[in-house]
Amino acid sequence: MKLDNQKRLIIPSELYEFSNLKGVDKVYIAVRGEDILFIPGNSKEMPKDVKIYGIRDLEEKRRVILPTPFVKVSTEWEIYLLNGEILATRNIIL
């Protein structure tokens, strides 16, 4: 999935419906390994194995503006669902 002109990533509705982000209006942008992890903004506890890069609005259309360091790394991201969590990984073309 390619970022739009405003550096936003769109979370596909079929993944969003089964995720822990459903109904949330803010998300923490975190990194776990080499992947971006979207943590609900209302979370009471943060996973210990992540680095938080900030909090962003999750727009009604499931769009999130990525922080500049992520945009510099790649403009194409693969979004996936794992155990109810939404993650994004760089789309690497070989």
PDB file of N, CA, C and O in Angstrom:
ATOM      1  N   MET A   1       0.848  -1.170   0.000  1.00  0.00           N
ATOM      2  CA  MET A   1       0.000   0.000   0.000  1.00  0.00           C
ATOM      3  C   MET A   1       0.894   1.233   0.000  1.00  0.00           C
ATOM      4  O   MET A   1       1.819   1.350   0.804  1.00  0.00           O
ATOM      5  N   LYS A   2       0.602   2.137  -0.905  1.00  0.00           N
ATOM      6  CA  LYS A   2       1.383   3.360  -1.052  1.00  0.00           C
ATOM      7  C   LYS A   2       0.790   4.459  -0.173  1.00  0.00           C
ATOM      8  O   LYS A   2      -0.429   4.567  -0.040  1.00  0.00           O
ATOM      9  N   LEU A   3       1.666   5.280   0.429  1.00  0.00           N
ATOM     10  CA  LEU A   3       1.199   6.434   1.185  1.00  0.00           C
ATOM     11  C   LEU A   3       0.534   7.422   0.243  1.00  0.00           C
ATOM     12  O   LEU A   3       0.923   7.525  -0.920  1.00  0.00           O
ATOM     13  N   ASP A   4      -0.469   8.152   0.730  1.00  0.00           N
ATOM     14  CA  ASP A   4      -1.086   9.173  -0.110  1.00  0.00           C
ATOM     15  C   ASP A   4      -0.237  10.445  -0.070  1.00  0.00           C
ATOM     16  O   ASP A   4       0.813  10.464   0.572  1.00  0.00           O
ATOM     17  N   ASN A   5      -0.679  11.504  -0.748  1.00  0.00           N
ATOM     18  CA  ASN A   5       0.091  12.750  -0.851  1.00  0.00           C
ATOM     19  C   ASN A   5       0.336  13.425   0.493  1.00  0.00           C
ATOM     20  O   ASN A   5       1.277  14.208   0.627  1.00  0.00           O
ATOM     21  N   GLN A   6      -0.488  13.136   1.480  1.00  0.00           N
ATOM     22  CA  GLN A   6      -0.328  13.744   2.802  1.00  0.00           C
ATOM     23  C   GLN A   6       0.393  12.814   3.775  1.00  0.00           C
ATOM     24  O   GLN A   6       0.329  13.003   4.990  1.00  0.00           O
ATOM     25  N   LYS A   7       1.081  11.804   3.230  1.00  0.00           N
ATOM     26  CA  LYS A   7       1.871  10.849   4.021  1.00  0.00           C
ATOM     27  C   LYS A   7       1.011  10.023   4.975  1.00  0.00           C
ATOM     28  O   LYS A   7       1.434   9.687   6.081  1.00  0.00           O
ATOM     29  N   ARG A   8      -0.195   9.705   4.528  1.00  0.00           N
ATOM     30  CA  ARG A   8      -1.116   8.904   5.341  1.00  0.00           C
ATOM     31  C   ARG A   8      -1.142   7.470   4.845  1.00  0.00           C
ATOM     32  O   ARG A   8      -1.051   7.196   3.648  1.00  0.00           O
ATOM     33  N   LEU A   9      -1.270   6.572   5.797  1.00  0.00           N
ATOM     34  CA  LEU A   9      -1.421   5.156   5.519  1.00  0.00           C
ATOM     35  C   LEU A   9      -2.876   4.801   5.807  1.00  0.00           C
ATOM     36  O   LEU A   9      -3.411   5.186   6.847  1.00  0.00           O
ATOM     37  N   ILE A  10      -3.510   4.086   4.915  1.00  0.00           N
ATOM     38  CA  ILE A  10      -4.911   3.699   5.090  1.00  0.00           C
ATOM     39  C   ILE A  10      -4.963   2.242   5.547  1.00  0.00           C
ATOM     40  O   ILE A  10      -4.428   1.351   4.887  1.00  0.00           O
ATOM     41  N   ILE A  11      -5.615   2.015   6.686  1.00  0.00           N
ATOM     42  CA  ILE A  11      -5.784   0.658   7.201  1.00  0.00           C
ATOM     43  C   ILE A  11      -6.987   0.033   6.495  1.00  0.00           C
ATOM     44  O   ILE A  11      -8.094   0.563   6.587  1.00  0.00           O
ATOM     45  N   PRO A  12      -6.790  -1.076   5.798  1.00  0.00           N
ATOM     46  CA  PRO A  12      -7.901  -1.704   5.074  1.00  0.00           C
ATOM     47  C   PRO A  12      -9.054  -2.075   6.012  1.00  0.00           C
ATOM     48  O   PRO A  12      -8.831  -2.558   7.122  1.00  0.00           O
ATOM     49  N   SER A  13     -10.280  -1.845   5.556  1.00  0.00           N
ATOM     50  CA  SER A  13     -11.459  -2.085   6.397  1.00  0.00           C
ATOM     51  C   SER A  13     -11.574  -3.544   6.836  1.00  0.00           C
ATOM     52  O   SER A  13     -12.019  -3.818   7.951  1.00  0.00           O
ATOM     53  N   GLU A  14     -11.177  -4.486   5.969  1.00  0.00           N
ATOM     54  CA  GLU A  14     -11.298  -5.902   6.332  1.00  0.00           C
ATOM     55  C   GLU A  14     -10.356  -6.281   7.475  1.00  0.00           C
ATOM     56  O   GLU A  14     -10.631  -7.239   8.196  1.00  0.00           O
ATOM     57  N   LEU A  15      -9.262  -5.557   7.654  1.00  0.00           N
ATOM     58  CA  LEU A  15      -8.369  -5.788   8.792  1.00  0.00           C
ATOM     59  C   LEU A  15      -8.846  -5.007  10.016  1.00  0.00           C
ATOM     60  O   LEU A  15      -8.841  -5.516  11.137  1.00  0.00           O
ATOM     61  N   TYR A  16      -9.249  -3.785   9.783  1.00  0.00           N
ATOM     62  CA  TYR A  16      -9.709  -2.900  10.862  1.00  0.00           C
ATOM     63  C   TYR A  16     -10.853  -3.528  11.649  1.00  0.00           C
ATOM     64  O   TYR A  16     -10.872  -3.448  12.878  1.00  0.00           O
ATOM     65  N   GLU A  17     -11.790  -4.142  10.974  1.00  0.00           N
ATOM     66  CA  GLU A  17     -12.971  -4.727  11.615  1.00  0.00           C
ATOM     67  C   GLU A  17     -12.629  -5.782  12.668  1.00  0.00           C
ATOM     68  O   GLU A  17     -13.390  -5.979  13.614  1.00  0.00           O
ATOM     69  N   PHE A  18     -11.493  -6.457  12.511  1.00  0.00           N
ATOM     70  CA  PHE A  18     -11.098  -7.525  13.438  1.00  0.00           C
ATOM     71  C   PHE A  18      -9.961  -7.108  14.361  1.00  0.00           C
ATOM     72  O   PHE A  18      -9.356  -7.949  15.027  1.00  0.00           O
ATOM     73  N   SER A  19      -9.671  -5.817  14.399  1.00  0.00           N
ATOM     74  CA  SER A  19      -8.514  -5.338  15.155  1.00  0.00           C
ATOM     75  C   SER A  19      -8.909  -4.685  16.472  1.00  0.00           C
ATOM     76  O   SER A  19     -10.083  -4.424  16.737  1.00  0.00           O
ATOM     77  N   ASN A  20      -7.893  -4.430  17.287  1.00  0.00           N
ATOM     78  CA  ASN A  20      -8.091  -3.728  18.548  1.00  0.00           C
ATOM     79  C   ASN A  20      -8.220  -2.213  18.342  1.00  0.00           C
ATOM     80  O   ASN A  20      -8.354  -1.473  19.316  1.00  0.00           O
ATOM     81  N   LEU A  21      -8.183  -1.749  17.101  1.00  0.00           N
ATOM     82  CA  LEU A  21      -8.312  -0.321  16.794  1.00  0.00           C
ATOM     83  C   LEU A  21      -9.750   0.101  16.513  1.00  0.00           C
ATOM     84  O   LEU A  21     -10.038   1.294  16.416  1.00  0.00           O
ATOM     85  N   LYS A  22     -10.639  -0.854  16.384  1.00  0.00           N
ATOM     86  CA  LYS A  22     -12.027  -0.550  16.037  1.00  0.00           C
ATOM     87  C   LYS A  22     -12.640   0.382  17.089  1.00  0.00           C
ATOM     88  O   LYS A  22     -12.666   0.067  18.279  1.00  0.00           O
ATOM     89  N   GLY A  23     -13.130   1.529  16.624  1.00  0.00           N
ATOM     90  CA  GLY A  23     -13.765   2.500  17.501  1.00  0.00           C
ATOM     91  C   GLY A  23     -12.809   3.445  18.207  1.00  0.00           C
ATOM     92  O   GLY A  23     -13.250   4.259  19.020  1.00  0.00           O
ATOM     93  N   VAL A  24     -11.523   3.365  17.925  1.00  0.00           N
ATOM     94  CA  VAL A  24     -10.511   4.213  18.562  1.00  0.00           C
ATOM     95  C   VAL A  24     -10.260   5.432  17.676  1.00  0.00           C
ATOM     96  O   VAL A  24     -10.262   5.318  16.450  1.00  0.00           O
ATOM     97  N   ASP A  25     -10.041   6.611  18.297  1.00  0.00           N
ATOM     98  CA  ASP A  25      -9.782   7.805  17.486  1.00  0.00           C
ATOM     99  C   ASP A  25      -8.332   8.276  17.527  1.00  0.00           C
ATOM    100  O   ASP A  25      -7.960   9.193  16.796  1.00  0.00           O
ATOM    101  N   LYS A  26      -7.505   7.654  18.379  1.00  0.00           N
ATOM    102  CA  LYS A  26      -6.076   7.965  18.433  1.00  0.00           C
ATOM    103  C   LYS A  26      -5.297   6.660  18.545  1.00  0.00           C
ATOM    104  O   LYS A  26      -5.755   5.687  19.143  1.00  0.00           O
ATOM    105  N   VAL A  27      -4.089   6.670  17.943  1.00  0.00           N
ATOM    106  CA  VAL A  27      -3.211   5.501  18.023  1.00  0.00           C
ATOM    107  C   VAL A  27      -1.788   5.942  18.351  1.00  0.00           C
ATOM    108  O   VAL A  27      -1.322   6.996  17.916  1.00  0.00           O
ATOM    109  N   TYR A  28      -1.118   5.100  19.131  1.00  0.00           N
ATOM    110  CA  TYR A  28       0.313   5.283  19.338  1.00  0.00           C
ATOM    111  C   TYR A  28       1.021   4.641  18.151  1.00  0.00           C
ATOM    112  O   TYR A  28       0.657   3.549  17.716  1.00  0.00           O
ATOM    113  N   ILE A  29       2.028   5.325  17.637  1.00  0.00           N
ATOM    114  CA  ILE A  29       2.857   4.768  16.574  1.00  0.00           C
ATOM    115  C   ILE A  29       4.092   4.203  17.267  1.00  0.00           C
ATOM    116  O   ILE A  29       4.850   4.941  17.897  1.00  0.00           O
ATOM    117  N   ALA A  30       4.290   2.908  17.150  1.00  0.00           N
ATOM    118  CA  ALA A  30       5.396   2.241  17.828  1.00  0.00           C
ATOM    119  C   ALA A  30       6.138   1.353  16.842  1.00  0.00           C
ATOM    120  O   ALA A  30       5.649   1.069  15.749  1.00  0.00           O
ATOM    121  N   VAL A  31       7.314   0.922  17.243  1.00  0.00           N
ATOM    122  CA  VAL A  31       8.101  -0.003  16.427  1.00  0.00           C
ATOM    123  C   VAL A  31       8.366  -1.258  17.243  1.00  0.00           C
ATOM    124  O   VAL A  31       8.807  -1.195  18.390  1.00  0.00           O
ATOM    125  N   ARG A  32       8.089  -2.387  16.630  1.00  0.00           N
ATOM    126  CA  ARG A  32       8.418  -3.701  17.190  1.00  0.00           C
ATOM    127  C   ARG A  32       9.265  -4.402  16.142  1.00  0.00           C
ATOM    128  O   ARG A  32       8.764  -4.765  15.077  1.00  0.00           O
ATOM    129  N   GLY A  33      10.534  -4.592  16.432  1.00  0.00           N
ATOM    130  CA  GLY A  33      11.443  -5.152  15.436  1.00  0.00           C
ATOM    131  C   GLY A  33      11.571  -4.165  14.289  1.00  0.00           C
ATOM    132  O   GLY A  33      11.960  -3.015  14.495  1.00  0.00           O
ATOM    133  N   GLU A  34      11.249  -4.605  13.092  1.00  0.00           N
ATOM    134  CA  GLU A  34      11.288  -3.721  11.920  1.00  0.00           C
ATOM    135  C   GLU A  34       9.904  -3.278  11.487  1.00  0.00           C
ATOM    136  O   GLU A  34       9.758  -2.621  10.457  1.00  0.00           O
ATOM    137  N   ASP A  35       8.886  -3.629  12.260  1.00  0.00           N
ATOM    138  CA  ASP A  35       7.504  -3.318  11.892  1.00  0.00           C
ATOM    139  C   ASP A  35       6.948  -2.157  12.700  1.00  0.00           C
ATOM    140  O   ASP A  35       7.343  -1.930  13.843  1.00  0.00           O
ATOM    141  N   ILE A  36       6.026  -1.430  12.088  1.00  0.00           N
ATOM    142  CA  ILE A  36       5.267  -0.400  12.785  1.00  0.00           C
ATOM    143  C   ILE A  36       4.087  -1.094  13.445  1.00  0.00           C
ATOM    144  O   ILE A  36       3.406  -1.909  12.822  1.00  0.00           O
ATOM    145  N   LEU A  37       3.852  -0.767  14.701  1.00  0.00           N
ATOM    146  CA  LEU A  37       2.717  -1.300  15.442  1.00  0.00           C
ATOM    147  C   LEU A  37       1.804  -0.140  15.809  1.00  0.00           C
ATOM    148  O   LEU A  37       2.268   0.878  16.322  1.00  0.00           O
ATOM    149  N   PHE A  38       0.512  -0.290  15.550  1.00  0.00           N
ATOM    150  CA  PHE A  38      -0.472   0.730  15.891  1.00  0.00           C
ATOM    151  C   PHE A  38      -1.172   0.286  17.172  1.00  0.00           C
ATOM    152  O   PHE A  38      -1.889  -0.715  17.181  1.00  0.00           O
ATOM    153  N   ILE A  39      -0.958   1.038  18.255  1.00  0.00           N
ATOM    154  CA  ILE A  39      -1.513   0.692  19.567  1.00  0.00           C
ATOM    155  C   ILE A  39      -2.666   1.645  19.861  1.00  0.00           C
ATOM    156  O   ILE A  39      -2.518   2.854  19.683  1.00  0.00           O
ATOM    157  N   PRO A  40      -3.815   1.129  20.309  1.00  0.00           N
ATOM    158  CA  PRO A  40      -4.942   2.016  20.615  1.00  0.00           C
ATOM    159  C   PRO A  40      -4.537   3.117  21.607  1.00  0.00           C
ATOM    160  O   PRO A  40      -3.841   2.855  22.587  1.00  0.00           O
ATOM    161  N   GLY A  41      -4.980   4.343  21.340  1.00  0.00           N
ATOM    162  CA  GLY A  41      -4.637   5.490  22.172  1.00  0.00           C
ATOM    163  C   GLY A  41      -5.184   5.414  23.576  1.00  0.00           C
ATOM    164  O   GLY A  41      -4.741   6.160  24.449  1.00  0.00           O
ATOM    165  N   ASN A  42      -6.140   4.529  23.818  1.00  0.00           N
ATOM    166  CA  ASN A  42      -6.716   4.397  25.152  1.00  0.00           C
ATOM    167  C   ASN A  42      -6.085   3.247  25.950  1.00  0.00           C
ATOM    168  O   ASN A  42      -6.597   2.870  27.004  1.00  0.00           O
ATOM    169  N   SER A  43      -4.981   2.697  25.451  1.00  0.00           N
ATOM    170  CA  SER A  43      -4.329   1.582  26.137  1.00  0.00           C
ATOM    171  C   SER A  43      -3.780   2.031  27.486  1.00  0.00           C
ATOM    172  O   SER A  43      -3.165   3.090  27.601  1.00  0.00           O
ATOM    173  N   LYS A  44      -4.011   1.216  28.490  1.00  0.00           N
ATOM    174  CA  LYS A  44      -3.507   1.505  29.844  1.00  0.00           C
ATOM    175  C   LYS A  44      -2.057   1.055  29.994  1.00  0.00           C
ATOM    176  O   LYS A  44      -1.283   1.669  30.729  1.00  0.00           O
ATOM    177  N   GLU A  45      -1.693  -0.016  29.298  1.00  0.00           N
ATOM    178  CA  GLU A  45      -0.337  -0.545  29.390  1.00  0.00           C
ATOM    179  C   GLU A  45       0.278  -0.652  28.001  1.00  0.00           C
ATOM    180  O   GLU A  45      -0.386  -1.044  27.042  1.00  0.00           O
ATOM    181  N   MET A  46       1.554  -0.298  27.908  1.00  0.00           N
ATOM    182  CA  MET A  46       2.286  -0.407  26.657  1.00  0.00           C
ATOM    183  C   MET A  46       3.103  -1.695  26.669  1.00  0.00           C
ATOM    184  O   MET A  46       3.657  -2.079  27.699  1.00  0.00           O
ATOM    185  N   PRO A  47       3.172  -2.354  25.522  1.00  0.00           N
ATOM    186  CA  PRO A  47       4.047  -3.537  25.448  1.00  0.00           C
ATOM    187  C   PRO A  47       5.479  -3.121  25.775  1.00  0.00           C
ATOM    188  O   PRO A  47       5.893  -2.008  25.449  1.00  0.00           O
ATOM    189  N   LYS A  48       6.226  -3.998  26.408  1.00  0.00           N
ATOM    190  CA  LYS A  48       7.600  -3.675  26.813  1.00  0.00           C
ATOM    191  C   LYS A  48       8.595  -3.754  25.660  1.00  0.00           C
ATOM    192  O   LYS A  48       9.683  -3.184  25.747  1.00  0.00           O
ATOM    193  N   ASP A  49       8.247  -4.440  24.600  1.00  0.00           N
ATOM    194  CA  ASP A  49       9.184  -4.665  23.503  1.00  0.00           C
ATOM    195  C   ASP A  49       9.023  -3.670  22.352  1.00  0.00           C
ATOM    196  O   ASP A  49       9.388  -3.984  21.219  1.00  0.00           O
ATOM    197  N   VAL A  50       8.480  -2.468  22.622  1.00  0.00           N
ATOM    198  CA  VAL A  50       8.270  -1.486  21.556  1.00  0.00           C
ATOM    199  C   VAL A  50       8.897  -0.145  21.920  1.00  0.00           C
ATOM    200  O   VAL A  50       9.135   0.157  23.089  1.00  0.00           O
ATOM    201  N   LYS A  51       9.158   0.648  20.884  1.00  0.00           N
ATOM    202  CA  LYS A  51       9.605   2.027  21.053  1.00  0.00           C
ATOM    203  C   LYS A  51       8.498   2.916  20.494  1.00  0.00           C
ATOM    204  O   LYS A  51       8.100   2.761  19.340  1.00  0.00           O
ATOM    205  N   ILE A  52       8.002   3.842  21.304  1.00  0.00           N
ATOM    206  CA  ILE A  52       6.902   4.719  20.906  1.00  0.00           C
ATOM    207  C   ILE A  52       7.455   5.945  20.181  1.00  0.00           C
ATOM    208  O   ILE A  52       8.396   6.578  20.659  1.00  0.00           O
ATOM    209  N   TYR A  53       6.867   6.282  19.018  1.00  0.00           N
ATOM    210  CA  TYR A  53       7.283   7.445  18.237  1.00  0.00           C
ATOM    211  C   TYR A  53       6.289   8.592  18.310  1.00  0.00           C
ATOM    212  O   TYR A  53       6.555   9.670  17.777  1.00  0.00           O
ATOM    213  N   GLY A  54       5.168   8.388  18.948  1.00  0.00           N
ATOM    214  CA  GLY A  54       4.193   9.462  19.086  1.00  0.00           C
ATOM    215  C   GLY A  54       2.779   8.926  19.029  1.00  0.00           C
ATOM    216  O   GLY A  54       2.539   7.728  18.882  1.00  0.00           O
ATOM    217  N   ILE A  55       1.860   9.857  19.151  1.00  0.00           N
ATOM    218  CA  ILE A  55       0.441   9.512  19.064  1.00  0.00           C
ATOM    219  C   ILE A  55      -0.150  10.311  17.909  1.00  0.00           C
ATOM    220  O   ILE A  55       0.174  11.483  17.713  1.00  0.00           O
ATOM    221  N   ARG A  56      -1.015   9.661  17.156  1.00  0.00           N
ATOM    222  CA  ARG A  56      -1.617  10.284  15.976  1.00  0.00           C
ATOM    223  C   ARG A  56      -3.118  10.045  15.987  1.00  0.00           C
ATOM    224  O   ARG A  56      -3.608   9.112  16.623  1.00  0.00           O
ATOM    225  N   ASP A  57      -3.842  10.906  15.271  1.00  0.00           N
ATOM    226  CA  ASP A  57      -5.271  10.714  15.073  1.00  0.00           C
ATOM    227  C   ASP A  57      -5.483   9.547  14.111  1.00  0.00           C
ATOM    228  O   ASP A  57      -4.749   9.390  13.136  1.00  0.00           O
ATOM    229  N   LEU A  58      -6.485   8.743  14.398  1.00  0.00           N
ATOM    230  CA  LEU A  58      -6.946   7.716  13.463  1.00  0.00           C
ATOM    231  C   LEU A  58      -8.224   8.274  12.864  1.00  0.00           C
ATOM    232  O   LEU A  58      -9.270   8.290  13.513  1.00  0.00           O
ATOM    233  N   GLU A  59      -8.134   8.726  11.634  1.00  0.00           N
ATOM    234  CA  GLU A  59      -9.260   9.373  10.982  1.00  0.00           C
ATOM    235  C   GLU A  59     -10.414   8.400  10.778  1.00  0.00           C
ATOM    236  O   GLU A  59     -10.237   7.182  10.797  1.00  0.00           O
ATOM    237  N   GLU A  60     -11.581   8.960  10.586  1.00  0.00           N
ATOM    238  CA  GLU A  60     -12.787   8.155  10.379  1.00  0.00           C
ATOM    239  C   GLU A  60     -12.633   7.181   9.211  1.00  0.00           C
ATOM    240  O   GLU A  60     -13.200   6.089   9.224  1.00  0.00           O
ATOM    241  N   LYS A  61     -11.863   7.584   8.206  1.00  0.00           N
ATOM    242  CA  LYS A  61     -11.640   6.726   7.027  1.00  0.00           C
ATOM    243  C   LYS A  61     -10.449   5.782   7.226  1.00  0.00           C
ATOM    244  O   LYS A  61      -9.916   5.237   6.259  1.00  0.00           O
ATOM    245  N   ARG A  62     -10.028   5.589   8.508  1.00  0.00           N
ATOM    246  CA  ARG A  62      -8.956   4.665   8.878  1.00  0.00           C
ATOM    247  C   ARG A  62      -7.589   5.109   8.360  1.00  0.00           C
ATOM    248  O   ARG A  62      -6.744   4.268   8.055  1.00  0.00           O
ATOM    249  N   ARG A  63      -7.364   6.415   8.258  1.00  0.00           N
ATOM    250  CA  ARG A  63      -6.080   6.943   7.796  1.00  0.00           C
ATOM    251  C   ARG A  63      -5.264   7.431   8.978  1.00  0.00           C
ATOM    252  O   ARG A  63      -5.801   8.001   9.928  1.00  0.00           O
ATOM    253  N   VAL A  64      -3.945   7.200   8.910  1.00  0.00           N
ATOM    254  CA  VAL A  64      -3.012   7.629   9.944  1.00  0.00           C
ATOM    255  C   VAL A  64      -1.842   8.322   9.256  1.00  0.00           C
ATOM    256  O   VAL A  64      -1.279   7.793   8.297  1.00  0.00           O
ATOM    257  N   ILE A  65      -1.477   9.500   9.742  1.00  0.00           N
ATOM    258  CA  ILE A  65      -0.300  10.195   9.218  1.00  0.00           C
ATOM    259  C   ILE A  65       0.927   9.607   9.893  1.00  0.00           C
ATOM    260  O   ILE A  65       1.021   9.599  11.120  1.00  0.00           O
ATOM    261  N   LEU A  66       1.864   9.116   9.098  1.00  0.00           N
ATOM    262  CA  LEU A  66       3.074   8.518   9.651  1.00  0.00           C
ATOM    263  C   LEU A  66       4.096   9.596  10.015  1.00  0.00           C
ATOM    264  O   LEU A  66       4.190  10.614   9.329  1.00  0.00           O
ATOM    265  N   PRO A  67       4.864   9.383  11.089  1.00  0.00           N
ATOM    266  CA  PRO A  67       5.950  10.312  11.423  1.00  0.00           C
ATOM    267  C   PRO A  67       6.994  10.336  10.316  1.00  0.00           C
ATOM    268  O   PRO A  67       7.166   9.357   9.591  1.00  0.00           O
ATOM    269  N   THR A  68       7.683  11.454  10.194  1.00  0.00           N
ATOM    270  CA  THR A  68       8.675  11.665   9.131  1.00  0.00           C
ATOM    271  C   THR A  68       9.715  10.543   9.020  1.00  0.00           C
ATOM    272  O   THR A  68      10.022  10.129   7.901  1.00  0.00           O
ATOM    273  N   PRO A  69      10.274  10.030  10.131  1.00  0.00           N
ATOM    274  CA  PRO A  69      11.288   8.965   9.967  1.00  0.00           C
ATOM    275  C   PRO A  69      10.783   7.750   9.182  1.00  0.00           C
ATOM    276  O   PRO A  69      11.553   7.120   8.458  1.00  0.00           O
ATOM    277  N   PHE A  70       9.498   7.420   9.322  1.00  0.00           N
ATOM    278  CA  PHE A  70       8.945   6.271   8.602  1.00  0.00           C
ATOM    279  C   PHE A  70       8.751   6.581   7.119  1.00  0.00           C
ATOM    280  O   PHE A  70       8.941   5.717   6.264  1.00  0.00           O
ATOM    281  N   VAL A  71       8.374   7.812   6.829  1.00  0.00           N
ATOM    282  CA  VAL A  71       8.169   8.226   5.441  1.00  0.00           C
ATOM    283  C   VAL A  71       9.501   8.222   4.696  1.00  0.00           C
ATOM    284  O   VAL A  71       9.552   7.892   3.511  1.00  0.00           O
ATOM    285  N   LYS A  72      10.576   8.588   5.390  1.00  0.00           N
ATOM    286  CA  LYS A  72      11.904   8.595   4.765  1.00  0.00           C
ATOM    287  C   LYS A  72      12.387   7.182   4.462  1.00  0.00           C
ATOM    288  O   LYS A  72      13.145   6.976   3.515  1.00  0.00           O
ATOM    289  N   VAL A  73      11.957   6.213   5.256  1.00  0.00           N
ATOM    290  CA  VAL A  73      12.367   4.819   5.064  1.00  0.00           C
ATOM    291  C   VAL A  73      11.689   4.213   3.845  1.00  0.00           C
ATOM    292  O   VAL A  73      12.329   3.534   3.042  1.00  0.00           O
ATOM    293  N   SER A  74      10.370   4.464   3.710  1.00  0.00           N
ATOM    294  CA  SER A  74       9.630   3.863   2.601  1.00  0.00           C
ATOM    295  C   SER A  74       8.308   4.597   2.391  1.00  0.00           C
ATOM    296  O   SER A  74       7.721   5.124   3.336  1.00  0.00           O
ATOM    297  N   THR A  75       7.851   4.622   1.150  1.00  0.00           N
ATOM    298  CA  THR A  75       6.527   5.157   0.859  1.00  0.00           C
ATOM    299  C   THR A  75       5.540   4.035   0.578  1.00  0.00           C
ATOM    300  O   THR A  75       4.360   4.286   0.330  1.00  0.00           O
ATOM    301  N   GLU A  76       6.023   2.795   0.618  1.00  0.00           N
ATOM    302  CA  GLU A  76       5.150   1.638   0.392  1.00  0.00           C
ATOM    303  C   GLU A  76       5.237   0.701   1.587  1.00  0.00           C
ATOM    304  O   GLU A  76       6.322   0.292   2.000  1.00  0.00           O
ATOM    305  N   TRP A  77       4.062   0.367   2.139  1.00  0.00           N
ATOM    306  CA  TRP A  77       3.973  -0.459   3.333  1.00  0.00           C
ATOM    307  C   TRP A  77       2.955  -1.573   3.133  1.00  0.00           C
ATOM    308  O   TRP A  77       1.931  -1.379   2.478  1.00  0.00           O
ATOM    309  N   GLU A  78       3.237  -2.717   3.692  1.00  0.00           N
ATOM    310  CA  GLU A  78       2.311  -3.844   3.693  1.00  0.00           C
ATOM    311  C   GLU A  78       1.656  -3.858   5.074  1.00  0.00           C
ATOM    312  O   GLU A  78       2.354  -3.927   6.086  1.00  0.00           O
ATOM    313  N   ILE A  79       0.339  -3.794   5.127  1.00  0.00           N
ATOM    314  CA  ILE A  79      -0.389  -3.768   6.394  1.00  0.00           C
ATOM    315  C   ILE A  79      -0.947  -5.161   6.659  1.00  0.00           C
ATOM    316  O   ILE A  79      -1.483  -5.811   5.762  1.00  0.00           O
ATOM    317  N   TYR A  80      -0.812  -5.608   7.908  1.00  0.00           N
ATOM    318  CA  TYR A  80      -1.338  -6.928   8.246  1.00  0.00           C
ATOM    319  C   TYR A  80      -1.892  -6.951   9.665  1.00  0.00           C
ATOM    320  O   TYR A  80      -1.628  -6.058  10.470  1.00  0.00           O
ATOM    321  N   LEU A  81      -2.663  -7.989   9.950  1.00  0.00           N
ATOM    322  CA  LEU A  81      -3.303  -8.187  11.244  1.00  0.00           C
ATOM    323  C   LEU A  81      -2.678  -9.413  11.894  1.00  0.00           C
ATOM    324  O   LEU A  81      -2.579 -10.469  11.270  1.00  0.00           O
ATOM    325  N   LEU A  82      -2.253  -9.272  13.160  1.00  0.00           N
ATOM    326  CA  LEU A  82      -1.657 -10.387  13.890  1.00  0.00           C
ATOM    327  C   LEU A  82      -2.190 -10.360  15.315  1.00  0.00           C
ATOM    328  O   LEU A  82      -1.916  -9.423  16.065  1.00  0.00           O
ATOM    329  N   ASN A  83      -2.946 -11.381  15.688  1.00  0.00           N
ATOM    330  CA  ASN A  83      -3.521 -11.474  17.040  1.00  0.00           C
ATOM    331  C   ASN A  83      -4.298 -10.212  17.426  1.00  0.00           C
ATOM    332  O   ASN A  83      -4.215  -9.755  18.566  1.00  0.00           O
ATOM    333  N   GLY A  84      -5.041  -9.661  16.490  1.00  0.00           N
ATOM    334  CA  GLY A  84      -5.861  -8.484  16.759  1.00  0.00           C
ATOM    335  C   GLY A  84      -5.132  -7.168  16.651  1.00  0.00           C
ATOM    336  O   GLY A  84      -5.753  -6.112  16.778  1.00  0.00           O
ATOM    337  N   GLU A  85      -3.824  -7.199  16.420  1.00  0.00           N
ATOM    338  CA  GLU A  85      -3.035  -5.970  16.300  1.00  0.00           C
ATOM    339  C   GLU A  85      -2.779  -5.651  14.829  1.00  0.00           C
ATOM    340  O   GLU A  85      -2.531  -6.545  14.021  1.00  0.00           O
ATOM    341  N   ILE A  86      -2.842  -4.361  14.497  1.00  0.00           N
ATOM    342  CA  ILE A  86      -2.505  -3.907  13.148  1.00  0.00           C
ATOM    343  C   ILE A  86      -1.028  -3.540  13.120  1.00  0.00           C
ATOM    344  O   ILE A  86      -0.544  -2.781  13.960  1.00  0.00           O
ATOM    345  N   LEU A  87      -0.328  -4.087  12.146  1.00  0.00           N
ATOM    346  CA  LEU A  87       1.094  -3.788  11.956  1.00  0.00           C
ATOM    347  C   LEU A  87       1.335  -3.426  10.505  1.00  0.00           C
ATOM    348  O   LEU A  87       0.535  -3.763   9.631  1.00  0.00           O
ATOM    349  N   ALA A  88       2.434  -2.741  10.251  1.00  0.00           N
ATOM    350  CA  ALA A  88       2.841  -2.421   8.878  1.00  0.00           C
ATOM    351  C   ALA A  88       4.329  -2.723   8.754  1.00  0.00           C
ATOM    352  O   ALA A  88       5.114  -2.447   9.661  1.00  0.00           O
ATOM    353  N   THR A  89       4.694  -3.288   7.624  1.00  0.00           N
ATOM    354  CA  THR A  89       6.092  -3.584   7.350  1.00  0.00           C
ATOM    355  C   THR A  89       6.443  -2.983   6.000  1.00  0.00           C
ATOM    356  O   THR A  89       5.585  -2.836   5.129  1.00  0.00           O
ATOM    357  N   ARG A  90       7.699  -2.643   5.839  1.00  0.00           N
ATOM    358  CA  ARG A  90       8.118  -2.078   4.547  1.00  0.00           C
ATOM    359  C   ARG A  90       7.860  -3.070   3.433  1.00  0.00           C
ATOM    360  O   ARG A  90       8.095  -4.269   3.583  1.00  0.00           O
ATOM    361  N   ASN A  91       7.379  -2.563   2.325  1.00  0.00           N
ATOM    362  CA  ASN A  91       7.148  -3.386   1.151  1.00  0.00           C
ATOM    363  C   ASN A  91       8.450  -3.396   0.368  1.00  0.00           C
ATOM    364  O   ASN A  91       8.790  -2.418  -0.298  1.00  0.00           O
ATOM    365  N   ILE A  92       9.175  -4.502   0.449  1.00  0.00           N
ATOM    366  CA  ILE A  92      10.491  -4.608  -0.189  1.00  0.00           C
ATOM    367  C   ILE A  92      10.322  -5.313  -1.518  1.00  0.00           C
ATOM    368  O   ILE A  92       9.764  -6.408  -1.596  1.00  0.00           O
ATOM    369  N   ILE A  93      10.816  -4.661  -2.565  1.00  0.00           N
ATOM    370  CA  ILE A  93      10.756  -5.247  -3.909  1.00  0.00           C
ATOM    371  C   ILE A  93      12.141  -5.738  -4.267  1.00  0.00           C
ATOM    372  O   ILE A  93      13.105  -4.973  -4.281  1.00  0.00           O
ATOM    373  N   LEU A  94      12.226  -7.018  -4.555  1.00  0.00           N
ATOM    374  CA  LEU A  94      13.522  -7.609  -4.930  1.00  0.00           C
ATOM    375  C   LEU A  94      13.659  -7.741  -6.418  1.00  0.00           C
ATOM    376  O   LEU A  94      14.685  -8.218  -6.903  1.00  0.00           O
TER     377      LEU A  94
END
